[in-house]
Amino acid sequence: MLRRLLIIIALLLVPALAEGRGIEPKLVAEGPASPGGQVELAIYMRPATGWHGYWVNPGDAGLPMKLQWQLPKGFTVDPLRYPVPTRLEIAGLMNYVFEKDYALLARLHVPADARGTIPIRADARWLACTDKVCVPEQGQLSLDLPAGNGTPDRAQFDAWRQALPQPIPTVGHFESAGDKLRVAIPLPASVVVDRPYLFPLTDGPIDYDAKQGFRRSGDTLIAELHRKADVPGQFSGVIALGNGRGLQFSAVPGPVPQGTPLDGLGWNAVVFAVLAAIAGGILLNLMPCVFPILALKALHISRAGGEAREARSDALAYTAGTIVGTGALGGLLLAIRAAGAEAGWAFQLQDPRTIMLLLLLAVAITANLLGLFELPVLGAAARPAGSFGTGALAAFVATPCAGPFLGAALGTALLLPLAGSVLVFAALGLGLALPFIAIAFIPALRSRLPKPGPWMRRLQRFLAIPMAASAFAALWLLGRLAGQEALLIGVAISMGVLFAGYEAGRLQRRNKRGAWGGAVAAIALAVAGIWLMPSHASPTQQLAGAETWSEARVAAYVQQSHPVFVYFTADWCLSCKVNEATSIDRDEVRDAFRKAGVKVLAADWTKGDPAITRFLEGQGRAGVPLYLWYAPGKPVEQLPQVLTPAMLIDRARAR
């Protein structure tokens, strides 16, 4: 404010060479004053060529209009409403101005006993400037307004009203992040935004001349401003959308999503997402339902005596299967989102029928590993077509959650153009196949594979353990998703598949025809089990030890200066459950949270929740886990996807 006054004084010391006013005002009314009603008044301002007037917040220099109304008894008038201004930068100073004709509107409230001609008077003071001189101008505005009914001047006033910023009824949020002020403005994704600019009504917190950045997150526009002072309890402004359009908003302290830049993501983001997807794909091989498949493919190479040509052919077919598998899942996800549905990575696991399919696949592979029957796709007799199918199978069972590296990569994929998204999903499949590619194409690794022998049979039996654990996990998840009836159906169909597989294996060992009959029976049982499953999950239960997450609840706790820990989870997410068991659901962590007054909120995405999906997308994530820490007076912190108890305890103690 002091800087602004000094600048104005300096400009006022420059001699004014203009004759007459720089801006000519006129007070007009839309129509007669209807008793008991209201009428729109306008102060019509006409700047001379080269002159400009100022908005309600003039920026680095300038002054808004000051009015002192003189009204008859019983009449009242609302505050002035300004149109959307433009920017004018002079000598490094950002001013919010009007360089063309403009109108300031005010609504006059008329008492019921109004009669005759009503004298409306106002003493007005305003500042008129050029790029070299400023002149404080003043005058009395007068209007003799007849009382009664008449024909209003709708066309002119409608045009002036269209120039006003339209109010946004929903309150936004803002947060300070270092030297930035981040403001989340509720704005439907359907609203076209053309070179936006935020004109602050709250004077002081931001640097007016600094560059502004904008991001999108679903139905939210995020403005990133350079902060130069603390922000009071409320921040308001006008967001200019281009072509003279604007929206007026108000924001309170609260969480602000990350979003994606309005001008899109650069190639650096694409390269990062591709590399992260490859790294995440490699790590997916450690999942208990994927590692046995990779180990079996390595056993196949060992049985083949390490022959290079066959190993490479097998690896390429397997890689094609993983890339097509992840690409197909990614393409389906993009299609569902394009149709308007809220969906994220592993969306298919929110459907009990998909879990039933995973359960039966895990049961069949476990039976194969235990030697009940031979599955050519996984066995030594695999050909390129079988290896392709194995790769696609690995891609399908490897999607329960976005583990390390994958969260940011898949979140970026959903924000990229189609070609970039497909590239990231293909990179995930490539990463999934890379260990097998390395074994097949690097002779030194291939030569280290043990020679075939009895140990292979023992290893195969051992690999049945993690696959059986995956089957039990799928069965448990089926019960969580769809209830006890679905659990019983899953057990019954699994027993039927095991029996059909046993019969097929018995015929295989006797070299008799008809082994395919067992396979047909198993497939028929699987189809029946999937058909019997409900298409929608049962209502979500609140997670023990935590409140149910909502953005409103987080904002309320933040306003009350409570530290808040939010974890986004799902029952089918392995890394989520590991973090909960090893880091979140620990006595020492709960004790630290209790002493520090930390509020723990859980967002359960097991059965799908559009609000959670939108929030994840806003944080640049396509799936779970996601961990957020809200410390009083600090920007929200996104924690790593691999937690430790110390990580949470240290933050609680820093309270």
Residue pairs with C-beta under 8 A, 6 or more apart in sequence:
1 203
1 204
3 60
4 58
4 60
4 61
4 62
7 60
7 61
7 93
8 61
8 62
8 63
8 127
8 134
11 61
11 129
11 133
11 134
12 134
12 135
12 136
14 132
14 133
14 134
15 133
16 133
16 135
17 133
18 48
18 51
18 133
18 135
20 48
21 48
21 128
21 135
21 137
21 139
22 47
22 48
22 51
22 128
22 129
22 130
22 135
22 137
23 45
23 46
23 47
23 48
23 51
23 53
23 126
23 128
23 137
24 45
24 46
24 48
25 43
25 44
25 45
25 46
25 124
25 126
25 139
25 141
26 43
26 44
26 46
26 141
27 41
27 42
27 43
27 44
27 120
27 122
27 141
27 142
27 143
28 41
28 42
28 44
28 143
28 153
29 39
29 40
29 41
29 42
29 108
29 120
29 143
29 145
30 39
30 40
30 41
30 42
30 152
30 153
30 154
30 157
31 39
31 150
31 151
31 152
31 153
32 39
32 145
32 146
32 147
32 148
32 149
32 150
32 152
33 39
33 108
33 110
33 114
33 118
33 145
33 146
33 147
33 148
34 110
34 147
34 148
34 149
35 110
35 111
35 112
35 113
35 114
35 115
35 147
35 148
36 110
36 111
36 112
36 114
37 110
38 107
38 108
38 109
38 110
39 107
39 108
39 110
39 145
39 152
40 105
40 106
40 107
40 108
40 157
40 161
41 77
41 105
41 106
41 107
41 108
41 120
41 143
42 103
42 104
42 105
42 106
42 157
42 160
43 65
43 67
43 80
43 103
43 104
43 106
43 122
43 124
43 141
44 101
44 103
45 53
45 98
45 101
45 102
45 103
45 104
45 126
46 101
47 53
47 98
47 99
47 100
47 101
47 128
50 130
50 131
51 99
51 128
51 129
51 130
52 88
52 95
52 97
52 98
52 99
52 128
52 129
52 130
53 65
53 97
53 98
53 102
53 126
53 127
53 128
54 62
54 63
54 64
54 65
54 95
54 96
54 97
54 98
54 126
54 127
54 129
55 64
55 82
55 85
55 96
55 97
55 98
55 199
56 64
56 80
56 82
56 201
57 64
57 96
57 199
57 200
57 201
57 203
58 64
58 95
58 96
58 97
58 127
59 87
59 93
59 94
59 95
59 96
59 97
59 208
60 93
60 94
60 95
60 208
60 209
61 90
61 93
61 95
62 95
62 96
62 97
62 127
62 129
62 134
63 126
63 127
63 136
64 126
65 80
65 104
65 124
65 125
65 126
66 124
66 125
66 126
67 80
67 122
67 123
67 124
67 125
68 122
68 123
69 77
69 120
69 121
69 122
70 120
70 121
70 122
70 123
71 77
71 108
71 120
71 121
72 118
72 119
74 111
74 113
74 114
75 108
75 109
75 110
75 111
75 114
75 118
75 120
76 108
76 109
77 106
77 107
77 108
77 109
78 106
78 107
78 108
78 109
79 106
80 104
80 105
80 106
81 104
81 105
81 106
81 164
82 104
82 164
83 98
83 102
83 103
83 104
83 160
83 163
83 164
83 165
83 244
84 163
84 164
84 165
84 199
84 238
84 240
84 244
84 245
84 246
85 96
85 97
85 98
85 199
86 96
86 97
86 98
86 99
87 94
87 95
87 96
87 97
87 197
88 94
88 95
88 96
88 97
88 99
89 95
89 209
90 131
92 209
93 209
94 208
94 209
96 199
96 208
97 129
102 163
103 160
103 163
105 157
105 160
105 161
105 164
108 120
108 145
110 118
110 147
114 147
115 147
116 146
116 147
117 144
117 145
117 146
117 147
118 144
118 145
118 146
118 147
119 142
119 143
119 144
119 145
120 142
120 143
120 144
120 145
121 140
121 141
121 142
121 143
122 140
122 141
122 142
123 138
123 140
123 141
124 138
124 139
124 140
124 141
125 136
125 137
125 138
126 136
126 137
126 138
127 134
127 135
127 136
127 137
128 134
128 135
128 137
129 135
163 244
164 246
165 238
165 239
165 246
165 247
165 248
166 246
166 247
166 248
167 247
167 248
167 249
168 185
168 186
168 187
168 247
168 248
168 249
168 250
170 186
171 186
171 250
171 251
171 252
172 183
172 184
172 185
172 186
172 220
172 249
172 250
172 251
172 252
173 183
173 184
173 251
173 252
173 253
173 254
173 255
173 256
173 555
174 181
174 182
174 183
174 184
174 231
174 235
174 251
174 252
174 253
174 254
174 256
175 181
175 182
175 253
175 254
175 255
175 256
175 635
175 636
176 182
176 227
176 230
176 231
176 633
176 634
176 635
177 635
178 635
179 226
179 227
180 224
180 225
180 226
180 227
181 205
181 206
181 224
181 225
181 226
181 227
181 231
181 235
182 222
182 223
182 224
182 225
182 256
182 635
183 198
183 222
183 223
183 225
183 235
183 237
183 251
183 256
184 217
184 220
184 221
184 222
184 251
184 254
184 255
184 256
184 257
185 220
185 221
185 222
185 223
185 239
185 247
185 249
185 251
186 219
186 220
186 249
187 193
187 219
187 220
187 221
187 239
187 247
188 219
189 216
189 218
189 219
191 241
192 241
193 214
193 216
193 221
193 241
193 242
193 262
194 241
194 242
194 243
195 242
196 214
196 221
196 223
196 239
196 240
196 241
196 242
196 262
197 212
197 239
197 240
198 212
198 223
198 225
198 237
198 238
198 239
198 240
199 237
199 238
199 239
199 240
199 246
200 206
200 208
200 225
200 235
200 236
200 237
201 236
201 237
201 238
201 248
202 231
202 232
202 234
202 235
202 236
202 237
204 229
205 227
205 228
205 229
205 230
205 231
205 232
205 235
206 225
206 226
206 227
206 228
207 225
207 226
207 227
207 228
210 225
210 226
211 226
212 223
212 224
212 225
213 223
213 224
213 261
214 221
214 222
214 223
214 224
214 261
214 262
215 221
215 222
215 224
215 258
215 259
215 260
215 261
215 262
216 222
216 259
216 260
216 261
216 262
217 257
217 258
217 259
217 260
217 614
217 617
217 618
218 257
218 614
218 617
218 618
219 614
220 257
220 259
220 618
221 239
222 256
222 257
222 258
222 259
223 239
231 253
233 252
233 253
234 250
234 251
234 252
235 250
235 251
235 252
236 248
236 249
236 250
236 251
237 248
237 249
238 246
238 247
238 248
238 249
239 246
239 247
239 249
240 246
241 247
252 555
252 559
253 555
253 558
253 559
254 551
254 554
254 555
254 558
254 559
255 551
255 554
255 555
255 558
255 628
255 630
255 636
256 636
257 615
257 618
257 619
258 618
258 619
258 620
259 618
259 620
260 415
260 620
264 417
265 412
265 415
265 416
265 420
269 412
269 416
270 412
270 416
270 420
270 423
270 424
272 408
272 409
272 412
273 408
273 409
273 412
273 413
273 416
273 420
273 424
273 427
274 409
274 423
274 424
274 427
275 427
276 405
276 406
276 408
276 409
277 405
277 406
277 409
277 410
277 413
277 424
277 425
277 427
277 428
277 431
278 427
278 428
278 430
278 431
278 434
279 404
279 405
279 431
280 402
280 403
280 404
280 405
280 406
280 409
280 428
280 431
281 322
281 326
281 406
281 427
281 428
281 429
281 430
281 431
281 432
281 433
281 434
282 431
282 432
282 434
282 435
283 403
283 404
283 405
284 290
284 398
284 403
284 406
284 431
284 432
285 291
285 294
285 398
285 432
285 435
287 397
287 398
287 400
287 574
288 466
288 467
288 469
288 470
288 574
289 358
289 362
289 397
289 398
289 466
289 467
289 470
290 394
290 397
290 398
290 432
291 463
291 466
292 365
292 369
292 463
292 464
292 466
292 467
293 365
293 378
293 390
293 393
293 394
293 397
294 394
294 435
294 436
295 459
295 463
296 369
296 378
296 379
296 460
296 463
297 314
297 318
297 387
297 390
297 436
298 436
298 439
298 449
299 380
299 456
299 459
299 460
300 314
300 379
300 380
300 382
301 310
301 311
301 314
301 439
301 440
301 446
301 449
302 449
302 450
302 451
302 452
302 456
303 380
303 452
303 456
304 310
304 311
304 380
305 452
306 446
306 447
306 449
308 440
308 443
308 446
311 439
311 440
311 441
311 446
312 440
312 441
313 384
314 382
314 384
314 387
314 440
315 387
315 433
315 436
315 437
315 439
315 440
315 441
316 384
317 384
317 385
317 386
317 387
317 388
317 391
318 387
318 388
318 390
318 391
318 394
318 433
318 436
319 391
319 429
319 430
319 433
319 436
319 437
320 388
320 391
321 387
321 388
321 389
321 390
321 391
321 392
321 393
321 394
321 395
322 391
322 392
322 394
322 395
322 429
322 430
322 432
322 433
323 391
323 426
323 429
323 430
323 433
324 388
324 391
324 392
324 395
324 429
325 391
325 392
325 393
325 394
325 395
325 396
325 429
326 395
326 399
326 425
326 426
326 428
326 429
326 432
327 422
327 425
327 426
327 429
328 392
329 348
329 395
329 396
329 399
329 425
330 413
330 421
330 422
330 424
330 425
330 428
331 422
331 425
332 348
333 343
333 344
333 345
333 347
333 414
334 414
334 418
334 421
336 343
336 347
337 343
337 414
342 608
342 610
342 613
342 614
343 608
343 613
344 414
344 605
344 613
344 616
344 617
344 621
344 622
344 623
345 399
345 402
345 406
345 410
345 622
345 623
346 399
346 400
346 401
346 402
346 570
346 572
346 573
346 623
347 608
348 354
348 399
349 355
349 358
349 399
349 400
349 477
349 570
349 572
350 481
350 537
350 605
350 606
350 607
350 608
351 535
351 536
351 537
352 478
352 481
352 482
352 486
352 533
352 534
352 535
352 536
352 537
353 530
353 533
353 535
355 474
355 477
355 478
355 481
355 533
355 572
356 478
356 486
356 489
356 490
356 493
356 526
356 529
356 530
356 533
357 526
357 530
358 396
358 397
358 470
358 474
359 471
359 474
359 475
359 478
359 490
359 494
360 493
360 494
360 497
360 525
360 526
360 529
361 393
361 396
361 397
362 397
362 467
362 468
362 470
362 471
362 474
363 471
363 494
363 497
363 498
364 375
364 497
364 501
364 522
365 375
365 378
365 467
366 464
366 467
366 468
366 471
367 373
367 497
367 498
367 501
367 502
367 505
368 374
368 375
368 378
368 379
368 501
369 460
369 461
369 463
369 464
369 467
370 461
370 464
371 457
371 460
371 461
371 505
372 498
372 501
372 502
372 505
373 501
373 502
373 504
373 505
373 508
373 515
373 518
374 505
374 508
376 382
376 386
377 386
377 389
377 390
377 393
378 386
378 390
382 390
391 429
391 432
391 433
394 432
395 429
395 432
397 470
398 432
400 572
400 573
400 574
401 570
401 572
401 573
401 574
401 575
401 576
401 623
401 624
401 625
402 410
402 621
402 622
402 623
402 624
402 625
402 641
403 574
403 575
403 641
404 575
404 641
404 642
406 428
406 623
407 621
407 622
407 623
407 625
407 626
407 641
408 620
408 621
409 424
409 427
409 428
410 424
410 428
410 621
410 622
410 623
411 616
411 617
411 619
411 620
411 621
411 622
412 424
412 620
413 420
413 421
413 424
413 425
413 622
414 421
414 617
414 622
415 620
416 424
438 445
439 445
439 446
439 449
440 446
471 494
474 490
475 487
475 490
475 491
475 494
476 571
477 571
477 572
477 606
478 486
478 487
478 490
479 486
479 487
479 490
480 571
480 606
481 537
481 538
481 571
481 606
481 607
482 533
482 534
482 537
482 538
483 538
486 533
486 534
489 529
489 532
489 533
490 529
493 525
493 526
493 528
493 529
496 521
496 522
496 525
497 522
497 525
497 526
500 518
500 519
500 521
500 522
500 525
501 518
501 522
502 518
503 517
503 518
503 521
504 515
504 516
504 517
504 518
504 519
504 522
505 515
505 518
507 513
507 514
507 515
507 517
507 518
508 515
537 606
537 607
537 608
538 607
539 607
540 604
540 606
540 607
540 609
541 604
542 548
542 602
542 604
543 569
543 602
543 604
545 585
545 590
545 600
546 567
546 600
546 601
546 602
547 553
547 599
547 600
547 601
547 602
548 601
548 602
548 603
548 604
549 566
549 568
549 601
549 602
549 603
549 612
550 601
550 611
551 611
551 615
553 601
554 564
554 566
554 601
554 630
557 564
557 599
557 630
558 564
558 630
558 632
561 632
561 633
562 597
562 598
562 599
562 632
563 596
563 597
563 598
563 599
563 629
563 630
563 631
563 632
563 651
563 652
563 655
564 598
564 599
564 600
564 601
564 628
564 629
564 630
565 593
565 598
565 599
565 600
565 601
565 627
565 628
565 629
565 630
565 648
565 651
566 600
566 601
566 602
566 603
566 627
566 628
566 629
566 630
567 576
567 579
567 580
567 584
567 600
567 601
567 602
567 603
567 625
567 626
567 627
567 628
568 602
568 603
568 605
568 612
568 615
568 616
568 621
568 624
568 625
568 626
568 627
568 628
569 576
569 577
569 580
569 602
569 603
569 604
569 605
569 606
569 624
569 625
570 576
570 604
570 605
570 606
570 624
571 577
571 604
571 606
572 606
573 623
573 624
573 625
575 625
575 641
575 642
576 624
576 625
579 625
579 627
579 641
579 642
579 643
582 643
582 644
582 645
583 589
583 643
583 644
583 645
583 647
583 648
584 643
584 648
586 645
588 645
588 649
589 645
589 648
589 649
589 652
592 598
592 648
592 649
592 652
592 653
593 600
593 648
593 652
595 652
596 652
596 653
596 655
597 655
598 652
598 655
603 609
603 612
603 615
604 612
605 612
605 613
605 616
605 623
605 624
616 622
616 623
616 624
616 626
619 626
619 628
619 638
625 641
626 638
626 641
627 638
627 639
627 640
627 641
627 643
628 636
628 637
628 638
628 639
629 636
629 637
629 639
629 651
630 636
630 637
631 637
631 651
631 654
631 655
632 655
637 651
639 647
640 647
